[in-house]
Amino acid sequence: MTNVFITRRCLQGRPWIWGLATALLLAGSWAANPDRVQAQESSSRIKEITIRNVTEETVQYYIKSVRSSDPPEKRAIEKDAIDHLRTEDPLTISFESKGDSTEYVLDPGMPYAFRYDENGDLELYEASHGRDDAVDLAPFVATPPSVVEKMLEMARVDKDDVVYDLGCGDGRIVVMAARKYGARGVGIDLDPERIKESRINAKAAGVDKLVEFRIEDVTKSDISAATVVTLYLLTESNELLRPSLEKHLKPGVYVVSHNYTIPGWEIKLVDEAEIKGEDGALHDIYLYRR
């Protein structure tokens, strides 16, 4: 407020006194109405938690505020639906899977998704977004540098390639392709923060002239210019993308996937590898040829 009134005084001379008086009256009004101040502060803390159901079943769950002593609310979310929960407090969620009860605490402002785990059991995972107009393919999990390097090596990337990373996260795959091999690259992601981070990383690596990053839904993107496609999504997401890969990619284009296979492309699998990443975990890499 101080800077505002200094500006008014410098530009307009004496009328700044009227502005100051008005401000003092407003301040007195707010002081006389503390409930209004409290309501505004509370409103600014309210954020949305989204819960998406990408399973094949209706999921029942119980939800309540961590501060509440009331019984939890029972809710049901149908297949492909999204629940939007506005709250300023973390929420406790519980649900049953295979007869066992599971409970988590959800943070305000975060997206989550019910999915099946590797054993086919119901589980709740962090999601990549809570938008209603786009599918959730996978949350952002960074690929270790050694795995990125192996993926590009298996795809035989060189300076003549155009590498498309679908769900690019922080852009590390296309950045390495450009920095190490001189390849051009396109990273596509729905999260503006990830795209912003990707552009910063590309500039820091000195390859921002070779790569570009797009805020798009990869299921609707034109990827026909790609000579190499990289993926780090989930198996069901790869399956969802398969029609787009088959529609857009020219025969002979390499598609390399980190940790998850592409269902229906078993005959197109030309190589696979397992390496240990910097995180100490084993990572599978699958190379397909369109």
C-alpha positions as CSV (number, residue, x, y, z in Angstrom):
1,M,0.0,0.0,0.0
2,T,2.9,2.4,0.8
3,N,4.3,2.2,-2.6
4,V,0.9,2.9,-4.2
5,F,0.4,6.1,-2.2
6,I,4.0,7.3,-2.9
7,T,3.2,6.9,-6.6
8,R,-0.1,8.9,-6.3
9,R,1.7,11.7,-4.5
10,C,4.5,12.0,-7.0
11,L,2.2,12.1,-10.0
12,Q,-0.7,14.1,-8.6
13,G,0.6,16.3,-5.8
14,R,-1.9,17.1,-3.0
15,P,-4.7,14.6,-4.0
16,W,-2.6,11.9,-2.5
17,I,-3.9,13.1,0.9
18,W,-7.4,12.0,-0.2
19,G,-6.1,8.6,-1.2
20,L,-4.4,8.2,2.1
21,A,-7.5,9.2,4.0
22,T,-9.5,6.7,2.0
23,A,-7.0,4.0,2.8
24,L,-7.1,4.7,6.5
25,L,-10.9,4.5,6.4
26,L,-10.7,1.2,4.6
27,A,-8.2,-0.1,7.0
28,G,-10.5,0.9,9.9
29,S,-13.3,-0.9,8.1
30,W,-11.3,-4.1,7.9
31,A,-10.2,-3.8,11.5
32,A,-13.8,-3.4,12.5
33,N,-14.7,-6.6,10.5
34,P,-12.1,-9.2,11.5
35,D,-14.4,-12.0,10.1
36,R,-13.9,-10.5,6.7
37,V,-10.2,-10.6,7.0
38,Q,-10.3,-14.2,8.3
39,A,-12.6,-15.3,5.5
40,Q,-10.3,-13.8,2.8
41,E,-7.3,-15.5,4.4
42,S,-9.2,-18.8,4.5
43,S,-10.3,-18.5,0.9
44,S,-6.7,-18.0,-0.2
45,R,-5.7,-21.2,1.5
46,I,-8.4,-23.4,-0.2
47,K,-7.0,-25.6,-2.9
48,E,-8.4,-28.4,-5.0
49,I,-7.6,-32.1,-4.7
50,T,-8.6,-34.1,-7.7
51,I,-9.1,-37.9,-7.6
52,R,-9.4,-39.7,-11.0
53,N,-10.5,-43.2,-11.6
54,V,-8.6,-44.9,-14.4
55,T,-9.6,-48.4,-13.4
56,E,-12.3,-50.6,-14.9
57,E,-14.6,-50.4,-11.9
58,T,-16.5,-48.0,-9.7
59,V,-14.4,-47.3,-6.6
60,Q,-15.8,-46.6,-3.2
61,Y,-13.7,-44.6,-0.7
62,Y,-14.0,-42.7,2.5
63,I,-12.8,-39.1,2.9
64,K,-12.4,-36.7,5.8
65,S,-10.4,-33.7,6.9
66,V,-7.4,-34.5,9.1
67,R,-8.8,-31.9,11.5
68,S,-12.3,-33.2,11.6
69,S,-13.6,-35.5,14.4
70,D,-16.7,-36.3,12.3
71,P,-17.1,-39.7,10.6
72,P,-15.6,-39.9,7.1
73,E,-17.9,-39.3,4.1
74,K,-18.5,-42.3,1.9
75,R,-18.1,-41.6,-1.8
76,A,-18.1,-43.5,-5.1
77,I,-16.3,-42.6,-8.2
78,E,-17.2,-44.2,-11.5
79,K,-14.7,-45.3,-14.2
80,D,-13.1,-42.4,-16.1
81,A,-14.7,-39.9,-13.6
82,I,-12.9,-37.2,-11.6
83,D,-13.8,-36.0,-8.1
84,H,-12.9,-32.4,-7.3
85,L,-12.5,-31.7,-3.6
86,R,-11.8,-28.1,-2.4
87,T,-10.1,-27.9,0.9
88,E,-7.6,-25.9,3.0
89,D,-6.6,-29.0,5.0
90,P,-5.0,-32.3,4.1
91,L,-7.6,-35.0,3.6
92,T,-7.5,-38.6,4.9
93,I,-8.7,-41.2,2.3
94,S,-9.3,-44.9,2.9
95,F,-10.5,-47.6,0.6
96,E,-10.5,-51.4,0.3
97,S,-8.4,-53.5,-2.1
98,K,-8.4,-57.3,-2.0
99,G,-10.2,-57.2,1.4
100,D,-7.6,-55.0,3.0
101,S,-8.1,-51.4,4.0
102,T,-5.6,-48.8,2.8
103,E,-5.3,-45.2,4.2
104,Y,-3.4,-42.2,2.9
105,V,-3.2,-38.4,3.5
106,L,-3.8,-36.2,0.5
107,D,-2.2,-32.8,0.2
108,P,-4.3,-29.8,-1.0
109,G,-3.6,-28.8,-4.6
110,M,-2.4,-32.2,-5.6
111,P,-3.9,-34.6,-8.3
112,Y,-4.3,-38.3,-7.5
113,A,-5.6,-41.3,-9.5
114,F,-6.9,-44.8,-8.7
115,R,-5.0,-47.3,-10.8
116,Y,-4.2,-51.0,-10.7
117,D,-0.7,-51.9,-9.4
118,E,1.6,-54.5,-11.0
119,N,-0.4,-57.3,-9.3
120,G,-3.7,-56.0,-10.6
121,D,-4.7,-54.7,-7.2
122,L,-6.4,-51.3,-6.6
123,E,-4.0,-48.6,-5.5
124,L,-4.0,-44.8,-5.3
125,Y,-1.1,-42.9,-7.0
126,E,-0.1,-39.4,-7.5
127,A,-1.4,-38.2,-10.9
128,S,0.1,-35.7,-13.4
129,H,-3.0,-33.4,-13.5
130,G,-6.6,-33.0,-12.6
131,R,-8.0,-31.7,-15.9
132,D,-11.3,-33.1,-17.2
133,D,-10.4,-32.5,-20.8
134,A,-7.4,-34.8,-21.0
135,V,-6.4,-38.3,-19.9
136,D,-3.9,-38.8,-17.2
137,L,-1.1,-40.9,-18.7
138,A,1.4,-41.0,-15.7
139,P,2.8,-38.8,-13.0
140,F,6.2,-37.2,-13.6
141,V,9.0,-39.4,-12.4
142,A,12.5,-38.5,-13.7
143,T,14.4,-41.0,-15.7
144,P,18.0,-41.6,-14.4
145,P,20.7,-40.1,-16.8
146,S,22.2,-43.5,-17.4
147,V,18.8,-44.9,-18.5
148,V,18.3,-41.9,-20.8
149,E,21.7,-42.5,-22.4
150,K,20.9,-46.2,-22.9
151,M,17.5,-45.4,-24.5
152,L,19.1,-43.1,-27.0
153,E,21.9,-45.5,-27.7
154,M,19.5,-48.4,-28.3
155,A,17.5,-46.1,-30.7
156,R,20.8,-45.3,-32.6
157,V,20.1,-41.6,-32.3
158,D,22.3,-39.3,-34.5
159,K,22.4,-35.8,-35.8
160,D,19.8,-36.6,-38.5
161,D,17.2,-37.7,-36.0
162,V,14.1,-35.8,-34.6
163,V,13.4,-37.2,-31.1
164,Y,9.9,-36.8,-29.7
165,D,9.5,-37.4,-26.0
166,L,5.8,-37.9,-25.1
167,G,5.3,-36.8,-21.6
168,C,8.7,-35.1,-21.5
169,G,8.8,-34.0,-17.8
170,D,11.8,-31.8,-17.3
171,G,13.0,-32.4,-20.9
172,R,16.1,-34.4,-20.1
173,I,15.7,-36.9,-22.9
174,V,15.5,-34.5,-25.8
175,V,18.1,-32.3,-24.1
176,M,20.6,-35.2,-24.0
177,A,19.8,-36.2,-27.5
178,A,20.6,-32.7,-28.7
179,R,23.7,-32.2,-26.5
180,K,25.3,-35.6,-27.1
181,Y,24.2,-36.4,-30.7
182,G,23.2,-33.1,-32.2
183,A,19.7,-34.4,-32.8
184,R,16.7,-32.1,-33.0
185,G,14.0,-32.8,-30.4
186,V,10.4,-32.1,-29.4
187,G,9.2,-32.5,-25.9
188,I,5.4,-32.6,-25.2
189,D,3.8,-32.4,-21.8
190,L,0.5,-31.1,-20.4
191,D,2.1,-29.5,-17.3
192,P,3.1,-25.9,-17.9
193,E,5.6,-26.1,-15.0
194,R,7.4,-29.1,-16.6
195,I,7.5,-27.3,-19.9
196,K,9.0,-24.2,-18.2
197,E,11.6,-26.3,-16.5
198,S,12.4,-28.1,-19.8
199,R,13.1,-24.8,-21.6
200,I,15.3,-23.7,-18.7
201,N,17.3,-26.9,-18.9
202,A,17.6,-26.7,-22.7
203,K,19.0,-23.2,-22.4
204,A,21.4,-24.1,-19.7
205,A,22.7,-27.0,-21.8
206,G,23.1,-24.7,-24.8
207,V,20.7,-26.7,-27.0
208,D,17.6,-24.5,-27.0
209,K,18.1,-23.8,-30.7
210,L,17.8,-27.6,-31.4
211,V,14.8,-28.4,-29.3
212,E,11.3,-27.2,-28.6
213,F,8.7,-27.9,-25.9
214,R,5.0,-27.9,-26.4
215,I,2.1,-27.8,-23.9
216,E,-0.2,-30.4,-25.5
217,D,-2.2,-33.5,-24.8
218,V,0.1,-36.2,-26.4
219,T,-2.9,-38.3,-27.3
220,K,-3.9,-35.5,-29.7
221,S,-0.5,-34.4,-30.9
222,D,0.9,-34.7,-34.4
223,I,4.1,-36.7,-34.1
224,S,4.6,-37.5,-37.8
225,A,7.9,-35.7,-38.0
226,A,9.5,-38.0,-35.4
227,T,12.3,-40.5,-36.4
228,V,12.6,-41.6,-32.7
229,V,9.9,-41.6,-30.0
230,T,10.7,-42.0,-26.3
231,L,8.2,-43.0,-23.6
232,Y,8.1,-43.3,-19.8
233,L,4.5,-43.8,-19.2
234,L,2.4,-46.8,-17.9
235,T,1.5,-49.9,-19.8
236,E,-2.2,-48.9,-20.1
237,S,-1.0,-45.4,-21.3
238,N,1.2,-47.0,-23.9
239,E,-1.7,-49.0,-25.1
240,L,-3.8,-45.9,-25.3
241,L,-1.2,-44.2,-27.4
242,R,-0.6,-47.1,-29.7
243,P,-3.2,-46.1,-32.3
244,S,-1.6,-42.6,-32.5
245,L,1.9,-44.2,-33.0
246,E,0.5,-46.5,-35.7
247,K,-1.3,-43.5,-37.4
248,H,1.5,-40.9,-37.4
249,L,4.8,-42.8,-37.4
250,K,6.5,-43.9,-40.6
251,P,7.6,-47.5,-41.0
252,G,11.1,-47.9,-39.5
253,V,10.7,-45.3,-36.8
254,Y,12.1,-46.4,-33.4
255,V,10.0,-46.2,-30.3
256,V,11.9,-46.8,-27.0
257,S,10.0,-47.2,-23.8
258,H,11.3,-47.1,-20.2
259,N,10.1,-49.8,-17.9
260,Y,6.7,-50.4,-19.6
261,T,5.8,-52.4,-22.7
262,I,3.5,-51.5,-25.5
263,P,0.7,-54.0,-25.6
264,G,-0.1,-55.3,-29.1
265,W,3.4,-54.5,-30.4
266,E,5.0,-57.7,-29.3
267,I,6.0,-58.5,-32.9
268,K,7.6,-55.0,-33.2
269,L,9.9,-55.5,-30.3
270,V,13.4,-55.6,-31.7
271,D,15.6,-55.3,-28.5
272,E,15.4,-55.0,-24.8
273,A,17.8,-54.3,-22.0
274,E,18.0,-54.1,-18.2
275,I,20.4,-51.6,-16.5
276,K,21.0,-50.3,-13.0
277,G,20.3,-46.6,-12.7
278,E,21.9,-44.1,-10.4
279,D,19.0,-44.6,-8.1
280,G,20.2,-48.2,-7.5
281,A,17.1,-49.7,-9.1
282,L,16.9,-51.9,-12.1
283,H,15.3,-50.4,-15.2
284,D,13.9,-52.2,-18.2
285,I,14.2,-50.6,-21.7
286,Y,12.1,-51.9,-24.6
287,L,12.9,-50.9,-28.2
288,Y,10.3,-51.2,-30.9
289,R,10.4,-50.5,-34.6
290,R,7.3,-49.2,-36.3
